[in-house]
């Protein structure tokens, strides 16, 4: 329940968007409405607001959202389809054991508010009893191991994934975790807003402990204990910028060394057997300092402190699936305070999100059968080849890369595995025992199913057919360990993709997305993996030095972007996505120029093709966002805010200045200051 075990390693997936949200079903040609534009703005001063300024003014963030933009508009359309799928499944008479019956029963359990209100936290009583029975550190370790094997991991993150340095092998990973807030910095920063957030989290803990009836009327001391423990964990955690370096989180060792050198209070040989892995030679520990701190805490804190911590973690994870009072308190902190969301979505929407998120391919198989055309896959494959050809030619023309490294870069590009639409092989959910029971128990069952799928990968060949996202998700990703680019059916709709759209519009949108994912294979992280997906340096020292100098220009550029007066984009945290946006847009433009329309610069809707290309790019990233959500994303999101994803790349492109006849302005950069990498 702590997390779904559908994961690559922390460093393995680099995506186009941080959230799986979706867009308006108007055609892409119509999507370039002139009333989206604010032509009072000089495109050389702020192209983003020139392109979509009126849309921004006329589309405030709805009360039930933390942001609203192109992705959300797609989600609105998909929501109707997904709700129809689940509501139909819930009233069908499909046989027990069929996927439709599973998702239908899962959905019904979440919609049964009468049972949820009547039972309260009753379904959690067996887990609370297990906590009460703990007497010492051995009991604590035993319980952590048991819960982990049930898909309910606590305190740290455990997974089985490809070995970053030996991509043909699967290996266990241990990474930091155990926090209630999105990032370590929330516990460490000393500014007023961070202090207030910590106070609000503690207030939420107090309220939840009281709702549980597990503590005395004065729950403040219990909340304070948890905050102290989480603060210790946060201080020992690695920061997000450091974690972007794949070598920083790669520490391969035997289980005996893990026990002796980092965590002597836990016998990891025994623990891993309880996890379901009877024989393990080596593991990868992501953040050794974190596990050293956990080891100290095992004996420095009382068992009662650990009981308090585990009670909180259990109920925090379960709260969204319980009665109204728990759901409301969880929403108050995690949605309203952290992200600025004013009102909850309907129960139907919330339950739908859980079911289609936890049994994504069971829902997705029905989704694509009704909403994905073979012609779309064919056109995408054609576009991918065109962009791949353009990228290959650009590599050959680079004036800063040696011939030796160009050969290896081209080899990697040529070996990209391309996945479009949906998996060729669907997940087998036959062992997922969803039934007529409390919603939270079905959530746990779905998580246990994914955990068991993950455990079964150990000792087996790497499954290159597996997808890291369900097909209905509006997103795309690059996975360096498989050297693959993946485009689910969910993103193949307006404004990103439209079978009826002209080339300028489609290349400025989905074309740039394709280029974005390709460029992830050559950003500051992806470039450290070879054509076979292994973490291995394939550059000459001089080439890598020149590459780093060019990426430093991108860091500097985005570090200067400011929002809300005191919120700055973190150029190092967002570097990979910024490189991918810049490279992806440049490659898409070159590929577009190879089309008949691109060669002629045809005028459509009164707008030349080159301008439509860039306007389509801006349209894809239009959004409004609450201040609270923006602050959280700046701290945690490797993607830059929409306006800088739009303006940042184009300000480095000669063709942009030419298309809009820009010779000066706030965005204008002299030729020598324009970042050009791929």
HELIX and SHEET records of a PDB file:
HELIX    1   1 UNK A   28  UNK A   31  1                                   4    
HELIX    2   2 UNK A   34  UNK A   36  5                                   3    
HELIX    3   3 UNK A   47  UNK A   58  1                                  12    
HELIX    4   4 UNK A   70  UNK A   90  1                                  21    
HELIX    5   5 UNK A   99  UNK A  111  1                                  13    
HELIX    6   6 UNK A  113  UNK A  119  1                                   7    
HELIX    7   7 UNK A  122  UNK A  124  5                                   3    
HELIX    8   8 UNK A  125  UNK A  132  1                                   8    
HELIX    9   9 UNK A  137  UNK A  149  1                                  13    
HELIX   10  10 UNK A  185  UNK A  188  1                                   4    
HELIX   11  11 UNK A  192  UNK A  212  1                                  21    
HELIX   12  12 UNK A  220  UNK A  236  1                                  17    
HELIX   13  13 UNK A  240  UNK A  243  1                                   4    
HELIX   14  14 UNK A  255  UNK A  257  1                                   3    
HELIX   15  15 UNK A  258  UNK A  262  3                                   5    
HELIX   16  16 UNK A  268  UNK A  275  1                                   8    
HELIX   17  17 UNK A  288  UNK A  300  1                                  13    
HELIX   18  18 UNK A  303  UNK A  318  1                                  16    
HELIX   19  19 UNK A  319  UNK A  321  5                                   3    
HELIX   20  20 UNK A  324  UNK A  331  1                                   8    
HELIX   21  21 UNK A  332  UNK A  337  3                                   6    
HELIX   22  22 UNK A  338  UNK A  339  1                                   2    
HELIX   23  23 UNK A  347  UNK A  358  1                                  12    
HELIX   24  24 UNK A  360  UNK A  371  1                                  12    
HELIX   25  25 UNK A  374  UNK A  397  1                                  24    
HELIX   26  26 UNK A  403  UNK A  414  1                                  12    
HELIX   27  27 UNK A  439  UNK A  456  1                                  18    
HELIX   28  28 UNK A  489  UNK A  491  5                                   3    
HELIX   29  29 UNK A  503  UNK A  506  1                                   4    
HELIX   30  30 UNK A  507  UNK A  511  3                                   5    
HELIX   31  31 UNK A  512  UNK A  520  1                                   9    
HELIX   32  32 UNK A  526  UNK A  528  5                                   3    
HELIX   33  33 UNK A  541  UNK A  559  1                                  19    
HELIX   34  34 UNK A  575  UNK A  593  1                                  19    
HELIX   35  35 UNK A  596  UNK A  600  1                                   5    
HELIX   36  36 UNK A  609  UNK A  620  1                                  12    
HELIX   37  37 UNK A  627  UNK A  636  1                                  10    
HELIX   38  38 UNK A  642  UNK A  650  1                                   9    
HELIX   39  39 UNK A  654  UNK A  659  1                                   6    
HELIX   40  40 UNK A  671  UNK A  673  5                                   3    
SHEET    1   A 4 UNK A  13  UNK A  15  0                                        
SHEET    2   A 4 UNK A 476  UNK A 479 -1                                        
SHEET    3   A 4 UNK A 484  UNK A 488 -1                                        
SHEET    4   A 4 UNK A 417  UNK A 421  1                                        
SHEET    1   B 2 UNK A  67  UNK A  69  0                                        
SHEET    2   B 2 UNK A 623  UNK A 625 -1                                        
SHEET    1   C 4 UNK A 157  UNK A 163  0                                        
SHEET    2   C 4 UNK A 166  UNK A 175 -1                                        
SHEET    3   C 4 UNK A 282  UNK A 285  1                                        
SHEET    4   C 4 UNK A 252  UNK A 254 -1                                        
SHEET    1   D 2 UNK A 562  UNK A 563  0                                        
SHEET    2   D 2 UNK A 567  UNK A 568 -1                                        
SHEET    1   E 2 UNK A 603  UNK A 604  0                                        
SHEET    2   E 2 UNK A 607  UNK A 608 -1                                        
END                                                                             
